[in-house]
Amino acid sequence: MITVQPVLEVPSRVGFDLWPISDAEPFTFLALDGQLTPDEVSTAVMALAACNDIDPSDDRPPRPGDPLGGFLHGLLTMDPLFAAGGLQVIDTETGTRVMPGCCTGLEDRGDWWEVLDGDASVAWFGHDPSPAAECHGGVVRLTVDAEADTGQWIDVAADELRRLLAAAERDLVDFLDLAAVWATEQLPEHSERVGAALVRALAVPPRN
């Protein structure tokens, strides 16, 4: 069986004490869906805020002086936002895993659809490793590391990949539902802005 999951890279949690988080190992990937525990949701929000925690430039307001407001400032004011991670593809029969590379984010996952729709012949998803997707007729080949040429890949029918990508989008929507409740409980003074920022960071289309 082949699975596709949206994942976030977990940053270092050294010194982080603004809210409780899970004990997930730094620089591993956390899959996002509607089944996360509260601590895992906390970790995902921390990860999204951390990868946008950049000192303001001239076109953004100054960083607030309080620790919580300062940490959330990038997430709440930057445009565009970055969500370090991507889509994780696993072939459970062979154990082959196609993982996001460095310098790629969940907001770039539209590149998968461009390959399926014929708008791009090959899509790349970061480096070290350098995963890639290439369409061959009705089959999409997902290469684990196109630069290292390890000979590892996953072949999936284009129609099946469309279904799996649609399911991954639903996972993100379900995660955002959890995160909205979490923000109301943990960050009541910032909950609405945080919820809206998470939607932007994950590039989830607004609901009708």
Order of alpha helices (4+ residues) and beta strands (2+ residues): beta-beta-alpha-alpha-beta-beta-alpha-beta-beta-beta-beta-alpha-alpha
